[in-house]
């Protein structure tokens, strides 16, 4: 993440916390620890994304496509950036 920004990690049963621990120390990290599905990952991360200039979804190809589609369904304004 060049020039700042925020990393939002989402997942339950410690997944979000494990991902957050991998982030470089200088990166601002927000943890959403309750999502149990790709839909919930996107839905529950939306409050952290409201003011984002750019959004990147880091996941495998299958879940990245699914999450992108869910983001467009949940909030097309944020998705179009």
GICOR-V50399 format. One record per pair of residues at least 24 apart in sequence whose ideal C-beta (glycine too) atoms are under 10 Angstrom apart, sorted by the first residue. I is the first residue (numbers start at 0). GAP is how many residues later the second one is. Records with the same first field share a line. If there is no record, write none. Layout:
I = GAP + GAP
This chain:
0 = 25 + 26 + 27 + 55
3 = 24
4 = 47 + 48 + 49 + 50 + 51
5 = 24 + 42 + 43 + 45 + 46
6 = 24 + 41 + 49 + 51
7 = 24 + 33 + 36 + 37 + 38 + 39 + 40 + 41 + 44 + 47 + 49
8 = 24 + 26 + 32 + 36 + 39 + 49
9 = 24 + 25 + 26 + 28 + 30 + 31 + 32 + 33 + 34 + 35 + 38 + 57
10 = 24 + 25 + 26 + 29 + 30 + 33
11 = 24 + 25 + 28 + 29
14 = 26
15 = 25 + 28 + 29
18 = 39
36 = 29 + 33
37 = 24 + 25 + 26 + 27 + 28 + 29 + 31 + 32
38 = 27 + 28 + 30 + 31 + 34 + 35
39 = 30
40 = 25 + 26 + 29 + 30
41 = 24 + 25 + 26 + 27 + 28 + 29 + 30 + 31 + 32 + 33 + 36 + 37
42 = 27 + 28 + 30 + 31 + 32
44 = 26 + 29
45 = 25 + 28 + 29 + 32
48 = 26 + 29 + 30 + 32
49 = 25 + 27 + 28
50 = 27
51 = 26 + 29
52 = 28
53 = 27
54 = 24 + 26
